[in-house]
């Protein structure tokens, strides 16, 4: 059986669930059982429901790094604690420079974003390898990030945590769309639609990463498929 790989710059990342799960379990072996992370559910799951997400999009450019997604000063927040998970989400994208992003991802005095869909350019999620980056976006209310390419570790952390669907496209959507535009991301048909115009853009298939995100992350996927014993 063939499995999809994601070509990310000089890296090729296998999205085969078993390979990912084994890698994660190997890294965590001896560290104790990780507490199940609270996840913001997308409109799809492993029960056969379609992966269709509709809402306003937020446009970013190339090389959005993890320090812009969630600055290091907020990494002391513990996502397994519900109140800190919510607080972490309120700081998502706070590191974006105000001179380039007049419209903020989360408005002042708000805990959640109005933009469940984030659009990026090349190399989204570059920089330090912090799981807090996709977790903060998920906690803020984001469901999916669509970009031309992802940093290898950010892509993997999206899948491992189950917080976000990382969708790739060959189209430079950050030039085609604008912040606040209503779009529909259909990951069953691999297409993004500009609701106002009806114009459609092709997405690359999620492949075997999809069921892992559906399940809520690697550990939950491993439990559901019998790779590890359920708690």
C-alpha positions in Angstrom: 0.0 0.0 0.0 1.3 3.5 -0.9 1.2 6.4 1.5 1.4 10.0 0.7 4.4 12.1 1.6 4.6 15.8 2.1 7.5 17.5 0.3 8.5 20.4 2.4 11.6 22.1 1.0 14.5 19.8 1.5 12.4 17.5 3.7 10.1 14.6 2.9 7.6 13.8 5.7 5.7 10.6 5.8 2.2 11.0 6.9 1.6 7.3 7.4 -0.2 7.1 10.8 1.6 4.0 12.0 5.0 5.5 11.2 4.1 8.7 12.9 2.7 7.0 15.9 5.7 4.8 16.4 8.0 7.8 16.1 6.0 9.7 18.7 5.8 6.7 21.1 9.5 6.2 20.8 10.2 9.8 21.6 7.9 9.7 24.6 8.9 6.2 25.9 10.0 6.5 29.6 8.5 9.9 30.0 5.2 8.6 31.4 1.8 8.7 29.8 0.9 12.0 28.4 -2.3 13.6 29.5 -4.8 13.8 26.7 -4.9 17.3 25.2 -8.1 19.2 24.9 -8.8 19.9 21.3 -11.0 22.3 19.4 -13.0 20.0 17.2 -13.2 20.7 13.5 -16.3 19.9 11.5 -15.1 16.4 10.8 -14.1 13.4 12.7 -13.4 9.7 12.3 -17.0 8.8 12.2 -17.3 9.4 8.4 -18.5 13.1 8.6 -17.1 15.3 5.8 -14.1 17.5 6.4 -15.7 20.8 5.3 -14.8 24.0 7.1 -16.4 27.3 6.1 -15.7 30.8 7.6 -13.6 33.9 7.3 -10.0 33.5 6.3 -7.0 35.3 7.8 -4.2 36.0 5.3 -0.5 35.8 6.2 2.6 35.9 4.0 5.8 33.8 3.7 8.0 32.5 6.5 5.5 33.0 9.4 7.6 31.6 12.3 6.5 30.0 15.5 7.6 33.0 17.5 5.1 35.1 15.5 2.4 32.4 16.1 3.1 32.2 19.8 6.0 34.2 21.4 8.3 32.3 23.8 7.1 34.3 26.8 3.8 32.4 26.6 5.3 28.9 26.5 4.9 28.6 30.3 1.2 28.1 29.8 0.2 24.4 30.1 -2.2 23.3 27.4 -3.5 20.3 29.4 -5.0 22.8 31.9 -8.3 24.0 30.4 -8.0 27.6 31.7 -4.4 27.9 30.4 -5.3 26.2 27.1 -7.9 29.0 26.5 -5.5 31.7 27.6 -2.8 30.3 25.2 -5.3 30.6 22.4 -6.0 34.3 23.2 -2.3 35.0 22.3 -2.2 33.2 19.0 -0.5 35.3 16.2 0.2 38.0 18.7 3.8 38.1 17.4 2.8 39.3 13.9 4.2 42.8 13.2 1.5 45.4 13.5 2.9 47.5 10.7 2.2 44.6 8.3 -0.9 43.2 9.9 -3.3 46.0 10.8 -6.2 43.6 11.2 -5.2 41.5 14.2 -5.9 37.8 14.3 -7.6 38.1 17.7 -9.2 41.5 18.6 -8.2 43.2 21.9 -10.0 41.8 24.9 -11.2 38.8 23.0 -10.3 35.1 23.7 -11.3 33.7 20.3 -10.6 34.5 16.7 -13.1 35.4 14.0 -11.0 33.5 11.5 -11.2 29.7 11.6 -9.2 29.4 8.4 -5.6 30.7 8.1 -4.0 31.2 4.7 -0.3 31.3 4.4 2.5 31.4 1.8 5.7 29.5 1.8 7.3 27.9 4.8 4.5 28.4 7.3 5.5 27.5 10.9 9.3 27.9 10.5 11.5 28.6 13.4 11.7 26.8 16.7 10.0 23.4 17.1 7.3 24.3 19.7 4.1 22.3 19.9 2.5 25.3 21.4 2.3 26.9 17.9 -0.5 24.6 16.5 -2.0 24.2 19.9 -2.4 28.0 20.3 -4.0 28.3 16.9 -6.4 25.4 17.7 -7.2 26.9 21.1 -8.0 30.3 19.4 -10.6 28.7 17.2 -8.6 27.9 14.0 -9.5 24.7 12.3 -7.3 24.6 9.2 -4.1 26.2 7.8 -3.8 26.3 4.1 -0.3 27.2 2.8 2.0 26.6 -0.2 4.4 24.8 2.1 5.0 24.1 5.8 8.0 23.9 8.0 8.6 20.2 8.6 8.2 20.2 12.3 5.1 22.5 12.3 3.4 20.2 9.8 4.2 17.2 12.0 3.1 19.0 15.2 -0.3 19.8 13.6 -0.8 16.1 13.0 0.6 14.9 16.3 -1.5 17.3 18.4 -4.6 16.9 16.3 -5.2 20.7 16.6 -5.2 21.7 13.0 -5.5 20.3 9.5 -2.4 21.4 7.5 -3.4 21.7 3.9 -1.0 22.4 1.1 -1.7 24.0 -2.3 0.3 24.9 -5.3 -1.7 28.1 -5.6 -0.5 31.3 -3.9 -3.7 31.9 -2.1 -2.3 34.7 0.0 -2.2 36.8 -3.2 -5.6 35.6 -4.4 -7.6 36.2 -1.2 -7.8 38.9 1.5 -8.4 38.8 5.2 -12.1 38.6 6.1 -13.1 36.9 2.8 -15.5 33.9 3.4 -14.1 30.7 2.1 -15.0 27.0 2.2 -12.2 24.4 2.6 -13.5 21.0 1.4 -10.9 18.4 2.3 -13.0 15.6 1.0 -12.9 17.1 -2.5 -9.5 18.8 -2.1 -10.8 22.2 -3.1 -11.0 25.7 -1.5 -13.9 27.9 -2.7 -14.1 31.7 -2.5 -17.8 31.9 -1.5 -18.4 35.4 -2.9 -17.1 34.6 -6.4 -17.4 30.8 -6.6 -13.8 30.6 -7.7 -12.2 27.3 -6.7 -8.6 26.4 -6.0 -7.1 22.9 -5.8 -5.7 21.6 -2.5 -3.3 18.6 -2.1 -4.8 15.6 -0.4 -4.4 15.2 3.3 -3.5 11.6 2.8 -3.0 9.4 5.9 -2.5 12.5 8.1 -6.3 13.2 7.9 -7.4 10.3 10.1 -4.9 11.2 12.8 -6.1 14.8 13.0 -9.7 13.5 12.9 -9.0 11.4 15.9 -7.5 14.3 17.9 -3.8 13.5 17.5 -1.4 10.6 17.5 -2.0 9.2 20.9 -5.8 9.3 20.5 -5.4 7.7 17.0 -3.1 5.0 18.5 -5.7 4.2 21.2 -8.6 4.1 18.7 -6.7 1.8 16.4 -5.4 -0.5 19.1 -1.7 0.5 18.8 -1.7 1.3 22.5 -4.1 0.4 25.3 -6.9 2.8 26.0 -6.7 4.6 29.4 
